[in-house]
């Protein structure tokens, strides 16, 4: 498989996110579109523009020129206090029909007001004849921290994996990914009445959101489950599923954990679905801890603050009181907050224990160091010491998905998005074991397609998780981690050859997994699993229900992200497949409603894209 290194936060975006909000003018479009084009995504260049774009453009021509972070307009929640009006010199020019610059240009926040003390729009004092003009004294309200301006959301378009010929490249190699934020973000937008921007959709995070009920391993850290069936979307193709189920660890056997809660308390978090929901989430997480665990709490806004030094869970009341006392206000100094969080984490760093920083934010950092290299070096140094970092996202309208995703990627942690108490309960109570107990590190998957069986293959998703085939056995190359109870699902769109000479014992697909133990040696172990001919169902309807439901989820993500391979797929068909395969589990039943709602939204559109999607 053509390889691409893991993309990091583009300097242009991180500079825009972390730059000080003094008197800087709005970025010009040319400056916001300076990121280089990642390689290996030619198949994704014909994807269509965002559903709700006021003016449709040809995405393919834009992708040939550049592909990086993408700004997706969004409105701030109605409960958030509106920002003060910006002076005309800093205001973005009005346009009755805005158009995205180059479709996949660098995402930037909306124009920031000038320095806080001048953001009120107050008129200057009248001039005196005998003295130079002086501005009037600012009103008392200027001394109060104003809410942060609500800017645009930012996502990165990673494109779509190309179709590969196994005669030329039989190996597909990628790192494990158990993030789920992309599906939660898309679900919120759909249920709120808008289709998500295509750049926000990462197929693997849709697939890995759901519990498919895979059998747990009898020995070792995980079990591999392979299955295939004729594709319900493309005649003559098959869908091949590679699933990994991590072992579950009882709470009594869990390794002690030392957590540092790093909470964004800036003005952009001042809304019930942000700071208040973050506090409820932390309370749930704290209630999940056991004796021997510790918690520290720090915040960042215009400055950073240590709220609670590392404290044993035996003093749970003290921890919960510190969480309850949090409030939002001020600008955002994320980099300084991360530095403080790591200093606190080092105070409880114990070899053999889980040491993790948990960042809760909307990702909208606008004050602090502008060097993305510095913050990435900080995260890497801490990771090498054994301190990982997970990110939890909140809010919409100014949400910075790219920032939150890449921080977790660099920190060897997980990335989740919380939009409700139900979602908080899912992440911090029902599935908290995956965050608190690591069972395998640097997990890589390599799928080998036998050219005598397979004519072509394409991995659906994991575009930003590609690993060079030659690095599969390079144990110095960083990959993902699996937590207790985590499951990972990958689907391939495969075209099999009609007839071929197949030797005895040959398998169309061979899967190799490589992982390191959670503690101890940095030399990885390797596991090999062959797909048996009997694992290929004769018809799609005869395939296991978990494969059929995963196919619906993958199809839904392909349509939403405007994959060129899904141009003829219909949301009504996705709903039928999901309905026939869904279990009684709440997340699968909810999916049916999300797909149905997306279909209704698409049917209400009049543009060409929606006409293709609607029934």
Buried (B, 14 or more C-beta within 10 A) or exposed (E): BBBBEBBEBBBBBBBBBBBBBEEBEBBEEEBBBBBEBBEBBBBBBBBBBBBBBEEBBEBBEBBEEBBBBBBBBBEBBEEBEEBBEBBEEBEEEEEEEEEBBBBBBBBBBBBBBBEBEBBBEBEEEEEEEEEEEEEEEEEEEBEEBBBBBBBBBBBBBBBBBBBBEBEEBBBBBBBBBBBBBBBBBBBBBBBEEBBBBBBBBBBBBBBBBBBBBBEEBEEBBBBBBBBBBBBBBBEEBBBBBBBBBBBBBEEEEBBBBBBBBBBBBBBBBBBEBBBBBBBBBBBBBBEBBEEBBBBBBBBBBBEBEEBBEBBBBEEBEEBBEBBEEBEBBBBBBBBBBBBBBBBBBBEBBEEEBBBBBBBBBBBBBBBBBBBBEBBBEBBBEBBEBBBBBBBBBBBBBBBBBBBBBBBBBBBBBBBBBBBBEEBBBBBBEEBBBBBBBBBBBBBBBBBBBBBBBBBBBBBBBBBBBBBBBEBBEEBEBBBBBBBBBBBBBBBBBBBBBEEBEBEEEBBBBBBBBBBBBBEEEEEBEEBEBBBEEEBBBEEBEEBBBBBBBBBBBBBBBBBBBBBBBBBEBBBBBBBBBBBEBBBEBEBBEBBBEBBBBBBBBBBEBEBEBBEBBBE
